[in-house]
Amino acid sequence: MSDPDALGARIDALEMRLTFQDETIETLNQTITAQWKQIDALTRQLAELKERLQHAESNPGGPGNERPPHY
């Protein structure tokens, strides 16, 4: 049979590995959540900029498209 001390040491090692893996998974989860929030914000910003560009292209007489006075 196995030595009880050796078995206890193996269990301790497994528990430490499990704790480390739990911490790593939680850190990765937080990182992924933060990245998705940033992706969502950038997606909304891109959609807004696309809408503004389409609006500017459809209204060529707007103040942003006037020729400067020196032309």
mmCIF file as Biopython writes it, N, C-alpha, C and O atoms, coordinates in Angstrom:
data_model
#
loop_
_atom_site.group_PDB
_atom_site.id
_atom_site.type_symbol
_atom_site.label_atom_id
_atom_site.label_alt_id
_atom_site.label_comp_id
_atom_site.label_asym_id
_atom_site.label_entity_id
_atom_site.label_seq_id
_atom_site.pdbx_PDB_ins_code
_atom_site.Cartn_x
_atom_site.Cartn_y
_atom_site.Cartn_z
_atom_site.occupancy
_atom_site.B_iso_or_equiv
_atom_site.auth_seq_id
_atom_site.auth_asym_id
_atom_site.pdbx_PDB_model_num
ATOM 1   N N  . MET A ? 1  ? 0.827   -1.188 0.000   1.0 0.0 1  A 1 
ATOM 2   C CA . MET A ? 1  ? 0.000   0.000  0.000   1.0 0.0 1  A 1 
ATOM 3   C C  . MET A ? 1  ? 0.871   1.252  0.000   1.0 0.0 1  A 1 
ATOM 4   O O  . MET A ? 1  ? 2.090   1.178  0.155   1.0 0.0 1  A 1 
ATOM 5   N N  . SER A ? 2  ? 0.226   2.396  -0.176  1.0 0.0 2  A 1 
ATOM 6   C CA . SER A ? 2  ? 0.944   3.671  -0.220  1.0 0.0 2  A 1 
ATOM 7   C C  . SER A ? 2  ? 1.232   4.184  1.176   1.0 0.0 2  A 1 
ATOM 8   O O  . SER A ? 2  ? 0.504   3.921  2.134   1.0 0.0 2  A 1 
ATOM 9   N N  . ASP A ? 3  ? 2.289   4.902  1.249   1.0 0.0 3  A 1 
ATOM 10  C CA . ASP A ? 3  ? 2.654   5.552  2.498   1.0 0.0 3  A 1 
ATOM 11  C C  . ASP A ? 3  ? 1.656   6.690  2.747   1.0 0.0 3  A 1 
ATOM 12  O O  . ASP A ? 3  ? 1.422   7.497  1.847   1.0 0.0 3  A 1 
ATOM 13  N N  . PRO A ? 4  ? 1.061   6.777  3.945   1.0 0.0 4  A 1 
ATOM 14  C CA . PRO A ? 4  ? 0.085   7.845  4.216   1.0 0.0 4  A 1 
ATOM 15  C C  . PRO A ? 4  ? 0.680   9.242  4.065   1.0 0.0 4  A 1 
ATOM 16  O O  . PRO A ? 4  ? -0.024  10.164 3.653   1.0 0.0 4  A 1 
ATOM 17  N N  . ASP A ? 5  ? 1.957   9.417  4.388   1.0 0.0 5  A 1 
ATOM 18  C CA . ASP A ? 5  ? 2.587   10.734 4.238   1.0 0.0 5  A 1 
ATOM 19  C C  . ASP A ? 5  ? 2.722   11.111 2.769   1.0 0.0 5  A 1 
ATOM 20  O O  . ASP A ? 5  ? 2.508   12.261 2.386   1.0 0.0 5  A 1 
ATOM 21  N N  . ALA A ? 6  ? 3.081   10.124 1.954   1.0 0.0 6  A 1 
ATOM 22  C CA . ALA A ? 6  ? 3.220   10.388 0.522   1.0 0.0 6  A 1 
ATOM 23  C C  . ALA A ? 6  ? 1.861   10.709 -0.090  1.0 0.0 6  A 1 
ATOM 24  O O  . ALA A ? 6  ? 1.747   11.592 -0.940  1.0 0.0 6  A 1 
ATOM 25  N N  . LEU A ? 7  ? 0.849   9.999  0.343   1.0 0.0 7  A 1 
ATOM 26  C CA . LEU A ? 7  ? -0.496  10.253 -0.160  1.0 0.0 7  A 1 
ATOM 27  C C  . LEU A ? 7  ? -0.964  11.653 0.250   1.0 0.0 7  A 1 
ATOM 28  O O  . LEU A ? 7  ? -1.564  12.376 -0.545  1.0 0.0 7  A 1 
ATOM 29  N N  . GLY A ? 8  ? -0.682  12.017 1.491   1.0 0.0 8  A 1 
ATOM 30  C CA . GLY A ? 8  ? -1.044  13.358 1.974   1.0 0.0 8  A 1 
ATOM 31  C C  . GLY A ? 8  ? -0.322  14.439 1.181   1.0 0.0 8  A 1 
ATOM 32  O O  . GLY A ? 8  ? -0.908  15.471 0.855   1.0 0.0 8  A 1 
ATOM 33  N N  . ALA A ? 9  ? 0.953   14.202 0.869   1.0 0.0 9  A 1 
ATOM 34  C CA . ALA A ? 9  ? 1.719   15.181 0.087   1.0 0.0 9  A 1 
ATOM 35  C C  . ALA A ? 9  ? 1.149   15.325 -1.323  1.0 0.0 9  A 1 
ATOM 36  O O  . ALA A ? 9  ? 1.081   16.430 -1.860  1.0 0.0 9  A 1 
ATOM 37  N N  . ARG A ? 10 ? 0.742   14.213 -1.913  1.0 0.0 10 A 1 
ATOM 38  C CA . ARG A ? 10 ? 0.137   14.268 -3.255  1.0 0.0 10 A 1 
ATOM 39  C C  . ARG A ? 10 ? -1.172  15.041 -3.227  1.0 0.0 10 A 1 
ATOM 40  O O  . ARG A ? 10 ? -1.450  15.844 -4.117  1.0 0.0 10 A 1 
ATOM 41  N N  . ILE A ? 11 ? -1.977  14.788 -2.190  1.0 0.0 11 A 1 
ATOM 42  C CA . ILE A ? 11 ? -3.250  15.512 -2.067  1.0 0.0 11 A 1 
ATOM 43  C C  . ILE A ? 11 ? -2.992  17.002 -1.882  1.0 0.0 11 A 1 
ATOM 44  O O  . ILE A ? 11 ? -3.675  17.828 -2.489  1.0 0.0 11 A 1 
ATOM 45  N N  . ASP A ? 12 ? -2.024  17.352 -1.057  1.0 0.0 12 A 1 
ATOM 46  C CA . ASP A ? 12 ? -1.677  18.757 -0.854  1.0 0.0 12 A 1 
ATOM 47  C C  . ASP A ? 12 ? -1.240  19.409 -2.168  1.0 0.0 12 A 1 
ATOM 48  O O  . ASP A ? 12 ? -1.636  20.532 -2.480  1.0 0.0 12 A 1 
ATOM 49  N N  . ALA A ? 13 ? -0.420  18.689 -2.927  1.0 0.0 13 A 1 
ATOM 50  C CA . ALA A ? 13 ? 0.051   19.221 -4.210  1.0 0.0 13 A 1 
ATOM 51  C C  . ALA A ? 13 ? -1.117  19.426 -5.167  1.0 0.0 13 A 1 
ATOM 52  O O  . ALA A ? 13 ? -1.174  20.431 -5.876  1.0 0.0 13 A 1 
ATOM 53  N N  . LEU A ? 14 ? -2.039  18.486 -5.188  1.0 0.0 14 A 1 
ATOM 54  C CA . LEU A ? 14 ? -3.214  18.626 -6.062  1.0 0.0 14 A 1 
ATOM 55  C C  . LEU A ? 14 ? -4.101  19.792 -5.633  1.0 0.0 14 A 1 
ATOM 56  O O  . LEU A ? 14 ? -4.634  20.515 -6.474  1.0 0.0 14 A 1 
ATOM 57  N N  . GLU A ? 15 ? -4.257  19.969 -4.331  1.0 0.0 15 A 1 
ATOM 58  C CA . GLU A ? 15 ? -5.052  21.084 -3.838  1.0 0.0 15 A 1 
ATOM 59  C C  . GLU A ? 15 ? -4.415  22.424 -4.202  1.0 0.0 15 A 1 
ATOM 60  O O  . GLU A ? 15 ? -5.120  23.375 -4.541  1.0 0.0 15 A 1 
ATOM 61  N N  . MET A ? 16 ? -3.083  22.504 -4.132  1.0 0.0 16 A 1 
ATOM 62  C CA . MET A ? 16 ? -2.388  23.747 -4.510  1.0 0.0 16 A 1 
ATOM 63  C C  . MET A ? 16 ? -2.563  24.023 -6.003  1.0 0.0 16 A 1 
ATOM 64  O O  . MET A ? 16 ? -2.794  25.162 -6.410  1.0 0.0 16 A 1 
ATOM 65  N N  . ARG A ? 17 ? -2.452  22.972 -6.811  1.0 0.0 17 A 1 
ATOM 66  C CA . ARG A ? 17 ? -2.642  23.143 -8.253  1.0 0.0 17 A 1 
ATOM 67  C C  . ARG A ? 17 ? -4.054  23.584 -8.561  1.0 0.0 17 A 1 
ATOM 68  O O  . ARG A ? 17 ? -4.259  24.449 -9.413  1.0 0.0 17 A 1 
ATOM 69  N N  . LEU A ? 18 ? -5.030  23.010 -7.888  1.0 0.0 18 A 1 
ATOM 70  C CA . LEU A ? 18 ? -6.421  23.373 -8.103  1.0 0.0 18 A 1 
ATOM 71  C C  . LEU A ? 18 ? -6.662  24.827 -7.714  1.0 0.0 18 A 1 
ATOM 72  O O  . LEU A ? 18 ? -7.354  25.552 -8.429  1.0 0.0 18 A 1 
ATOM 73  N N  . THR A ? 19 ? -6.106  25.256 -6.597  1.0 0.0 19 A 1 
ATOM 74  C CA . THR A ? 19 ? -6.244  26.649 -6.164  1.0 0.0 19 A 1 
ATOM 75  C C  . THR A ? 19 ? -5.625  27.590 -7.198  1.0 0.0 19 A 1 
ATOM 76  O O  . THR A ? 19 ? -6.220  28.608 -7.551  1.0 0.0 19 A 1 
ATOM 77  N N  . PHE A ? 20 ? -4.440  27.250 -7.676  1.0 0.0 20 A 1 
ATOM 78  C CA . PHE A ? 20 ? -3.773  28.068 -8.690  1.0 0.0 20 A 1 
ATOM 79  C C  . PHE A ? 20 ? -4.610  28.131 -9.962  1.0 0.0 20 A 1 
ATOM 80  O O  . PHE A ? 20 ? -4.751  29.197 -10.562 1.0 0.0 20 A 1 
ATOM 81  N N  . GLN A ? 21 ? -5.162  26.999 -10.372 1.0 0.0 21 A 1 
ATOM 82  C CA . GLN A ? 21 ? -5.980  26.971 -11.586 1.0 0.0 21 A 1 
ATOM 83  C C  . GLN A ? 21 ? -7.256  27.778 -11.413 1.0 0.0 21 A 1 
ATOM 84  O O  . GLN A ? 21 ? -7.683  28.460 -12.345 1.0 0.0 21 A 1 
ATOM 85  N N  . ASP A ? 22 ? -7.871  27.716 -10.244 1.0 0.0 22 A 1 
ATOM 86  C CA . ASP A ? 22 ? -9.073  28.522 -9.978  1.0 0.0 22 A 1 
ATOM 87  C C  . ASP A ? 22 ? -8.757  30.008 -10.078 1.0 0.0 22 A 1 
ATOM 88  O O  . ASP A ? 22 ? -9.524  30.769 -10.668 1.0 0.0 22 A 1 
ATOM 89  N N  . GLU A ? 23 ? -7.636  30.424 -9.507  1.0 0.0 23 A 1 
ATOM 90  C CA . GLU A ? 23 ? -7.230  31.830 -9.573  1.0 0.0 23 A 1 
ATOM 91  C C  . GLU A ? 23 ? -6.958  32.244 -11.017 1.0 0.0 23 A 1 
ATOM 92  O O  . GLU A ? 23 ? -7.346  33.334 -11.438 1.0 0.0 23 A 1 
ATOM 93  N N  . THR A ? 24 ? -6.303  31.389 -11.760 1.0 0.0 24 A 1 
ATOM 94  C CA . THR A ? 24 ? -5.996  31.683 -13.163 1.0 0.0 24 A 1 
ATOM 95  C C  . THR A ? 24 ? -7.275  31.807 -13.980 1.0 0.0 24 A 1 
ATOM 96  O O  . THR A ? 24 ? -7.407  32.716 -14.800 1.0 0.0 24 A 1 
ATOM 97  N N  . ILE A ? 25 ? -8.201  30.908 -13.762 1.0 0.0 25 A 1 
ATOM 98  C CA . ILE A ? 25 ? -9.474  30.961 -14.493 1.0 0.0 25 A 1 
ATOM 99  C C  . ILE A ? 25 ? -10.228 32.248 -14.157 1.0 0.0 25 A 1 
ATOM 100 O O  . ILE A ? 25 ? -10.793 32.878 -15.052 1.0 0.0 25 A 1 
ATOM 101 N N  . GLU A ? 26 ? -10.246 32.641 -12.908 1.0 0.0 26 A 1 
ATOM 102 C CA . GLU A ? 26 ? -10.935 33.870 -12.511 1.0 0.0 26 A 1 
ATOM 103 C C  . GLU A ? 26 ? -10.275 35.095 -13.146 1.0 0.0 26 A 1 
ATOM 104 O O  . GLU A ? 26 ? -10.962 36.003 -13.612 1.0 0.0 26 A 1 
ATOM 105 N N  . THR A ? 27 ? -8.954  35.115 -13.162 1.0 0.0 27 A 1 
ATOM 106 C CA . THR A ? 27 ? -8.239  36.225 -13.795 1.0 0.0 27 A 1 
ATOM 107 C C  . THR A ? 27 ? -8.542  36.285 -15.288 1.0 0.0 27 A 1 
ATOM 108 O O  . THR A ? 27 ? -8.780  37.363 -15.832 1.0 0.0 27 A 1 
ATOM 109 N N  . LEU A ? 28 ? -8.534  35.143 -15.943 1.0 0.0 28 A 1 
ATOM 110 C CA . LEU A ? 28 ? -8.857  35.106 -17.378 1.0 0.0 28 A 1 
ATOM 111 C C  . LEU A ? 28 ? -10.295 35.549 -17.629 1.0 0.0 28 A 1 
ATOM 112 O O  . LEU A ? 28 ? -10.564 36.257 -18.600 1.0 0.0 28 A 1 
ATOM 113 N N  . ASN A ? 29 ? -11.205 35.144 -16.775 1.0 0.0 29 A 1 
ATOM 114 C CA . ASN A ? 29 ? -12.601 35.540 -16.915 1.0 0.0 29 A 1 
ATOM 115 C C  . ASN A ? 29 ? -12.749 37.053 -16.792 1.0 0.0 29 A 1 
ATOM 116 O O  . ASN A ? 29 ? -13.479 37.667 -17.570 1.0 0.0 29 A 1 
ATOM 117 N N  . GLN A ? 30 ? -12.072 37.653 -15.832 1.0 0.0 30 A 1 
ATOM 118 C CA . GLN A ? 30 ? -12.120 39.105 -15.668 1.0 0.0 30 A 1 
ATOM 119 C C  . GLN A ? 30 ? -11.534 39.814 -16.883 1.0 0.0 30 A 1 
ATOM 120 O O  . GLN A ? 30 ? -12.062 40.833 -17.329 1.0 0.0 30 A 1 
ATOM 121 N N  . THR A ? 31 ? -10.450 39.277 -17.413 1.0 0.0 31 A 1 
ATOM 122 C CA . THR A ? 31 ? -9.818  39.864 -18.593 1.0 0.0 31 A 1 
ATOM 123 C C  . THR A ? 31 ? -10.746 39.790 -19.797 1.0 0.0 31 A 1 
ATOM 124 O O  . THR A ? 31 ? -10.895 40.767 -20.531 1.0 0.0 31 A 1 
ATOM 125 N N  . ILE A ? 32 ? -11.361 38.652 -19.999 1.0 0.0 32 A 1 
ATOM 126 C CA . ILE A ? 32 ? -12.270 38.478 -21.138 1.0 0.0 32 A 1 
ATOM 127 C C  . ILE A ? 32 ? -13.478 39.407 -20.999 1.0 0.0 32 A 1 
ATOM 128 O O  . ILE A ? 32 ? -13.918 40.007 -21.980 1.0 0.0 32 A 1 
ATOM 129 N N  . THR A ? 33 ? -14.011 39.524 -19.787 1.0 0.0 33 A 1 
ATOM 130 C CA . THR A ? 33 ? -15.152 40.411 -19.561 1.0 0.0 33 A 1 
ATOM 131 C C  . THR A ? 33 ? -14.782 41.856 -19.880 1.0 0.0 33 A 1 
ATOM 132 O O  . THR A ? 33 ? -15.552 42.565 -20.528 1.0 0.0 33 A 1 
ATOM 133 N N  . ALA A ? 34 ? -13.625 42.290 -19.438 1.0 0.0 34 A 1 
ATOM 134 C CA . ALA A ? 34 ? -13.177 43.658 -19.725 1.0 0.0 34 A 1 
ATOM 135 C C  . ALA A ? 34 ? -12.983 43.865 -21.226 1.0 0.0 34 A 1 
ATOM 136 O O  . ALA A ? 34 ? -13.334 44.919 -21.756 1.0 0.0 34 A 1 
ATOM 137 N N  . GLN A ? 35 ? -12.430 42.873 -21.911 1.0 0.0 35 A 1 
ATOM 138 C CA . GLN A ? 35 ? -12.227 42.991 -23.354 1.0 0.0 35 A 1 
ATOM 139 C C  . GLN A ? 35 ? -13.558 43.064 -24.095 1.0 0.0 35 A 1 
ATOM 140 O O  . GLN A ? 35 ? -13.696 43.843 -25.038 1.0 0.0 35 A 1 
ATOM 141 N N  . TRP A ? 36 ? -14.539 42.263 -23.683 1.0 0.0 36 A 1 
ATOM 142 C CA . TRP A ? 36 ? -15.847 42.315 -24.339 1.0 0.0 36 A 1 
ATOM 143 C C  . TRP A ? 36 ? -16.517 43.663 -24.129 1.0 0.0 36 A 1 
ATOM 144 O O  . TRP A ? 36 ? -17.171 44.171 -25.039 1.0 0.0 36 A 1 
ATOM 145 N N  . LYS A ? 37 ? -16.366 44.257 -22.939 1.0 0.0 37 A 1 
ATOM 146 C CA . LYS A ? 37 ? -16.925 45.589 -22.695 1.0 0.0 37 A 1 
ATOM 147 C C  . LYS A ? 37 ? -16.271 46.601 -23.628 1.0 0.0 37 A 1 
ATOM 148 O O  . LYS A ? 37 ? -16.947 47.462 -24.191 1.0 0.0 37 A 1 
ATOM 149 N N  . GLN A ? 38 ? -14.966 46.495 -23.789 1.0 0.0 38 A 1 
ATOM 150 C CA . GLN A ? 38 ? -14.254 47.409 -24.672 1.0 0.0 38 A 1 
ATOM 151 C C  . GLN A ? 38 ? -14.664 47.180 -26.124 1.0 0.0 38 A 1 
ATOM 152 O O  . GLN A ? 38 ? -14.843 48.144 -26.868 1.0 0.0 38 A 1 
ATOM 153 N N  . ILE A ? 39 ? -14.814 45.942 -26.536 1.0 0.0 39 A 1 
ATOM 154 C CA . ILE A ? 39 ? -15.248 45.637 -27.904 1.0 0.0 39 A 1 
ATOM 155 C C  . ILE A ? 39 ? -16.637 46.206 -28.146 1.0 0.0 39 A 1 
ATOM 156 O O  . ILE A ? 39 ? -16.892 46.780 -29.205 1.0 0.0 39 A 1 
ATOM 157 N N  . ASP A ? 40 ? -17.543 46.055 -27.177 1.0 0.0 40 A 1 
ATOM 158 C CA . ASP A ? 40 ? -18.887 46.602 -27.327 1.0 0.0 40 A 1 
ATOM 159 C C  . ASP A ? 40 ? -18.858 48.122 -27.468 1.0 0.0 40 A 1 
ATOM 160 O O  . ASP A ? 40 ? -19.555 48.684 -28.312 1.0 0.0 40 A 1 
ATOM 161 N N  . ALA A ? 41 ? -18.053 48.782 -26.642 1.0 0.0 41 A 1 
ATOM 162 C CA . ALA A ? 41 ? -17.949 50.237 -26.725 1.0 0.0 41 A 1 
ATOM 163 C C  . ALA A ? 41 ? -17.383 50.673 -28.073 1.0 0.0 41 A 1 
ATOM 164 O O  . ALA A ? 41 ? -17.871 51.632 -28.671 1.0 0.0 41 A 1 
ATOM 165 N N  . LEU A ? 42 ? -16.363 49.979 -28.550 1.0 0.0 42 A 1 
ATOM 166 C CA . LEU A ? 42 ? -15.766 50.318 -29.841 1.0 0.0 42 A 1 
ATOM 167 C C  . LEU A ? 42 ? -16.734 50.046 -30.992 1.0 0.0 42 A 1 
ATOM 168 O O  . LEU A ? 42 ? -16.757 50.788 -31.973 1.0 0.0 42 A 1 
ATOM 169 N N  . THR A ? 43 ? -17.527 48.988 -30.874 1.0 0.0 43 A 1 
ATOM 170 C CA . THR A ? 43 ? -18.520 48.680 -31.902 1.0 0.0 43 A 1 
ATOM 171 C C  . THR A ? 43 ? -19.572 49.777 -31.969 1.0 0.0 43 A 1 
ATOM 172 O O  . THR A ? 43 ? -19.956 50.206 -33.057 1.0 0.0 43 A 1 
ATOM 173 N N  . ARG A ? 44 ? -20.043 50.233 -30.805 1.0 0.0 44 A 1 
ATOM 174 C CA . ARG A ? 44 ? -21.022 51.335 -30.788 1.0 0.0 44 A 1 
ATOM 175 C C  . ARG A ? 44 ? -20.421 52.612 -31.370 1.0 0.0 44 A 1 
ATOM 176 O O  . ARG A ? 44 ? -21.079 53.326 -32.126 1.0 0.0 44 A 1 
ATOM 177 N N  . GLN A ? 45 ? -19.168 52.895 -31.011 1.0 0.0 45 A 1 
ATOM 178 C CA . GLN A ? 45 ? -18.508 54.091 -31.520 1.0 0.0 45 A 1 
ATOM 179 C C  . GLN A ? 45 ? -18.339 54.011 -33.034 1.0 0.0 45 A 1 
ATOM 180 O O  . GLN A ? 45 ? -18.541 55.004 -33.733 1.0 0.0 45 A 1 
ATOM 181 N N  . LEU A ? 46 ? -17.974 52.851 -33.538 1.0 0.0 46 A 1 
ATOM 182 C CA . LEU A ? 46 ? -17.814 52.665 -34.977 1.0 0.0 46 A 1 
ATOM 183 C C  . LEU A ? 46 ? -19.149 52.858 -35.696 1.0 0.0 46 A 1 
ATOM 184 O O  . LEU A ? 46 ? -19.199 53.484 -36.755 1.0 0.0 46 A 1 
ATOM 185 N N  . ALA A ? 47 ? -20.215 52.330 -35.132 1.0 0.0 47 A 1 
ATOM 186 C CA . ALA A ? 47 ? -21.543 52.493 -35.739 1.0 0.0 47 A 1 
ATOM 187 C C  . ALA A ? 47 ? -21.944 53.963 -35.762 1.0 0.0 47 A 1 
ATOM 188 O O  . ALA A ? 47 ? -22.512 54.439 -36.745 1.0 0.0 47 A 1 
ATOM 189 N N  . GLU A ? 48 ? -21.649 54.681 -34.685 1.0 0.0 48 A 1 
ATOM 190 C CA . GLU A ? 48 ? -21.964 56.113 -34.638 1.0 0.0 48 A 1 
ATOM 191 C C  . GLU A ? 48 ? -21.161 56.891 -35.681 1.0 0.0 48 A 1 
ATOM 192 O O  . GLU A ? 48 ? -21.701 57.762 -36.364 1.0 0.0 48 A 1 
ATOM 193 N N  . LEU A ? 49 ? -19.880 56.575 -35.799 1.0 0.0 49 A 1 
ATOM 194 C CA . LEU A ? 49 ? -19.050 57.258 -36.792 1.0 0.0 49 A 1 
ATOM 195 C C  . LEU A ? 49 ? -19.502 56.936 -38.214 1.0 0.0 49 A 1 
ATOM 196 O O  . LEU A ? 49 ? -19.482 57.806 -39.085 1.0 0.0 49 A 1 
ATOM 197 N N  . LYS A ? 50 ? -19.906 55.697 -38.450 1.0 0.0 50 A 1 
ATOM 198 C CA . LYS A ? 50 ? -20.408 55.312 -39.762 1.0 0.0 50 A 1 
ATOM 199 C C  . LYS A ? 50 ? -21.680 56.088 -40.093 1.0 0.0 50 A 1 
ATOM 200 O O  . LYS A ? 50 ? -21.857 56.557 -41.218 1.0 0.0 50 A 1 
ATOM 201 N N  . GLU A ? 51 ? -22.558 56.216 -39.109 1.0 0.0 51 A 1 
ATOM 202 C CA . GLU A ? 51 ? -23.795 56.970 -39.309 1.0 0.0 51 A 1 
ATOM 203 C C  . GLU A ? 51 ? -23.498 58.443 -39.590 1.0 0.0 51 A 1 
ATOM 204 O O  . GLU A ? 51 ? -24.112 59.049 -40.467 1.0 0.0 51 A 1 
ATOM 205 N N  . ARG A ? 52 ? -22.561 59.009 -38.847 1.0 0.0 52 A 1 
ATOM 206 C CA . ARG A ? 52 ? -22.190 60.417 -39.070 1.0 0.0 52 A 1 
ATOM 207 C C  . ARG A ? 52 ? -21.593 60.614 -40.458 1.0 0.0 52 A 1 
ATOM 208 O O  . ARG A ? 52 ? -21.875 61.614 -41.117 1.0 0.0 52 A 1 
ATOM 209 N N  . LEU A ? 53 ? -20.771 59.669 -40.906 1.0 0.0 53 A 1 
ATOM 210 C CA . LEU A ? 53 ? -20.163 59.760 -42.228 1.0 0.0 53 A 1 
ATOM 211 C C  . LEU A ? 53 ? -21.223 59.671 -43.317 1.0 0.0 53 A 1 
ATOM 212 O O  . LEU A ? 53 ? -21.202 60.438 -44.280 1.0 0.0 53 A 1 
ATOM 213 N N  . GLN A ? 54 ? -22.151 58.727 -43.158 1.0 0.0 54 A 1 
ATOM 214 C CA . GLN A ? 54 ? -23.232 58.609 -44.144 1.0 0.0 54 A 1 
ATOM 215 C C  . GLN A ? 54 ? -24.075 59.874 -44.176 1.0 0.0 54 A 1 
ATOM 216 O O  . GLN A ? 54 ? -24.489 60.319 -45.246 1.0 0.0 54 A 1 
ATOM 217 N N  . HIS A ? 55 ? -24.331 60.450 -43.017 1.0 0.0 55 A 1 
ATOM 218 C CA . HIS A ? 55 ? -25.102 61.692 -42.952 1.0 0.0 55 A 1 
ATOM 219 C C  . HIS A ? 55 ? -24.342 62.827 -43.636 1.0 0.0 55 A 1 
ATOM 220 O O  . HIS A ? 55 ? -24.940 63.614 -44.370 1.0 0.0 55 A 1 
ATOM 221 N N  . ALA A ? 56 ? -23.045 62.919 -43.407 1.0 0.0 56 A 1 
ATOM 222 C CA . ALA A ? 56 ? -22.244 63.983 -44.024 1.0 0.0 56 A 1 
ATOM 223 C C  . ALA A ? 56 ? -22.174 63.799 -45.541 1.0 0.0 56 A 1 
ATOM 224 O O  . ALA A ? 56 ? -22.194 64.780 -46.284 1.0 0.0 56 A 1 
ATOM 225 N N  . GLU A ? 57 ? -22.092 62.550 -46.003 1.0 0.0 57 A 1 
ATOM 226 C CA . GLU A ? 57 ? -22.028 62.302 -47.443 1.0 0.0 57 A 1 
ATOM 227 C C  . GLU A ? 57 ? -23.362 62.584 -48.123 1.0 0.0 57 A 1 
ATOM 228 O O  . GLU A ? 57 ? -23.391 62.977 -49.289 1.0 0.0 57 A 1 
ATOM 229 N N  . SER A ? 58 ? -24.464 62.387 -47.408 1.0 0.0 58 A 1 
ATOM 230 C CA . SER A ? 58 ? -25.778 62.625 -48.012 1.0 0.0 58 A 1 
ATOM 231 C C  . SER A ? 58 ? -26.169 64.097 -47.977 1.0 0.0 58 A 1 
ATOM 232 O O  . SER A ? 58 ? -27.105 64.491 -48.673 1.0 0.0 58 A 1 
ATOM 233 N N  . ASN A ? 59 ? -25.494 64.910 -47.204 1.0 0.0 59 A 1 
ATOM 234 C CA . ASN A ? 59 ? -25.761 66.356 -47.126 1.0 0.0 59 A 1 
ATOM 235 C C  . ASN A ? 59 ? -24.502 67.129 -47.503 1.0 0.0 59 A 1 
ATOM 236 O O  . ASN A ? 59 ? -23.806 67.642 -46.627 1.0 0.0 59 A 1 
ATOM 237 N N  . PRO A ? 60 ? -24.203 67.218 -48.807 1.0 0.0 60 A 1 
ATOM 238 C CA . PRO A ? 60 ? -22.949 67.863 -49.202 1.0 0.0 60 A 1 
ATOM 239 C C  . PRO A ? 60 ? -22.927 69.367 -48.949 1.0 0.0 60 A 1 
ATOM 240 O O  . PRO A ? 60 ? -21.843 69.951 -48.941 1.0 0.0 60 A 1 
ATOM 241 N N  . GLY A ? 61 ? -24.045 70.010 -48.746 1.0 0.0 61 A 1 
ATOM 242 C CA . GLY A ? 61 ? -24.077 71.454 -48.536 1.0 0.0 61 A 1 
ATOM 243 C C  . GLY A ? 61 ? -23.911 71.850 -47.092 1.0 0.0 61 A 1 
ATOM 244 O O  . GLY A ? 61 ? -24.045 73.028 -46.763 1.0 0.0 61 A 1 
ATOM 245 N N  . GLY A ? 62 ? -23.626 70.912 -46.225 1.0 0.0 62 A 1 
ATOM 246 C CA . GLY A ? 62 ? -23.489 71.208 -44.805 1.0 0.0 62 A 1 
ATOM 247 C C  . GLY A ? 62 ? -22.256 72.038 -44.517 1.0 0.0 62 A 1 
ATOM 248 O O  . GLY A ? 62 ? -21.389 72.174 -45.381 1.0 0.0 62 A 1 
ATOM 249 N N  . PRO A ? 63 ? -22.159 72.599 -43.316 1.0 0.0 63 A 1 
ATOM 250 C CA . PRO A ? 63 ? -21.039 73.472 -42.976 1.0 0.0 63 A 1 
ATOM 251 C C  . PRO A ? 63 ? -19.680 72.777 -43.029 1.0 0.0 63 A 1 
ATOM 252 O O  . PRO A ? 63 ? -18.662 73.444 -43.211 1.0 0.0 63 A 1 
ATOM 253 N N  . GLY A ? 64 ? -19.643 71.488 -42.877 1.0 0.0 64 A 1 
ATOM 254 C CA . GLY A ? 64 ? -18.366 70.781 -42.924 1.0 0.0 64 A 1 
ATOM 255 C C  . GLY A ? 64 ? -17.843 70.604 -44.326 1.0 0.0 64 A 1 
ATOM 256 O O  . GLY A ? 64 ? -16.666 70.284 -44.495 1.0 0.0 64 A 1 
ATOM 257 N N  . ASN A ? 65 ? -18.678 70.800 -45.360 1.0 0.0 65 A 1 
ATOM 258 C CA . ASN A ? 65 ? -18.269 70.566 -46.734 1.0 0.0 65 A 1 
ATOM 259 C C  . ASN A ? 65 ? -18.171 71.846 -47.557 1.0 0.0 65 A 1 
ATOM 260 O O  . ASN A ? 65 ? -18.017 71.777 -48.776 1.0 0.0 65 A 1 
ATOM 261 N N  . GLU A ? 66 ? -18.253 72.989 -46.929 1.0 0.0 66 A 1 
ATOM 262 C CA . GLU A ? 66 ? -18.131 74.249 -47.658 1.0 0.0 66 A 1 
ATOM 263 C C  . GLU A ? 66 ? -16.674 74.495 -48.003 1.0 0.0 66 A 1 
ATOM 264 O O  . GLU A ? 66 ? -15.764 74.104 -47.272 1.0 0.0 66 A 1 
ATOM 265 N N  . ARG A ? 67 ? -16.479 75.153 -49.136 1.0 0.0 67 A 1 
ATOM 266 C CA . ARG A ? 67 ? -15.113 75.522 -49.510 1.0 0.0 67 A 1 
ATOM 267 C C  . ARG A ? 67 ? -14.660 76.692 -48.652 1.0 0.0 67 A 1 
ATOM 268 O O  . ARG A ? 67 ? -15.456 77.571 -48.321 1.0 0.0 67 A 1 
ATOM 269 N N  . PRO A ? 68 ? -13.401 76.704 -48.299 1.0 0.0 68 A 1 
ATOM 270 C CA . PRO A ? 68 ? -12.873 77.846 -47.539 1.0 0.0 68 A 1 
ATOM 271 C C  . PRO A ? 68 ? -12.948 79.110 -48.383 1.0 0.0 68 A 1 
ATOM 272 O O  . PRO A ? 68 ? -12.985 79.035 -49.611 1.0 0.0 68 A 1 
ATOM 273 N N  . PRO A ? 69 ? -12.972 80.268 -47.737 1.0 0.0 69 A 1 
ATOM 274 C CA . PRO A ? 69 ? -13.138 81.540 -48.463 1.0 0.0 69 A 1 
ATOM 275 C C  . PRO A ? 69 ? -12.018 81.831 -49.474 1.0 0.0 69 A 1 
ATOM 276 O O  . PRO A ? 69 ? -12.260 82.573 -50.426 1.0 0.0 69 A 1 
ATOM 277 N N  . HIS A ? 70 ? -10.841 81.300 -49.317 1.0 0.0 70 A 1 
ATOM 278 C CA . HIS A ? 70 ? -9.747  81.626 -50.226 1.0 0.0 70 A 1 
ATOM 279 C C  . HIS A ? 70 ? -9.821  80.871 -51.544 1.0 0.0 70 A 1 
ATOM 280 O O  . HIS A ? 70 ? -8.938  81.058 -52.382 1.0 0.0 70 A 1 
ATOM 281 N N  . TYR A ? 71 ? -10.826 80.027 -51.776 1.0 0.0 71 A 1 
ATOM 282 C CA . TYR A ? 71 ? -10.955 79.341 -53.066 1.0 0.0 71 A 1 
ATOM 283 C C  . TYR A ? 71 ? -11.758 80.144 -54.010 1.0 0.0 71 A 1 
ATOM 284 O O  . TYR A ? 71 ? -11.973 79.726 -55.148 1.0 0.0 71 A 1 
#
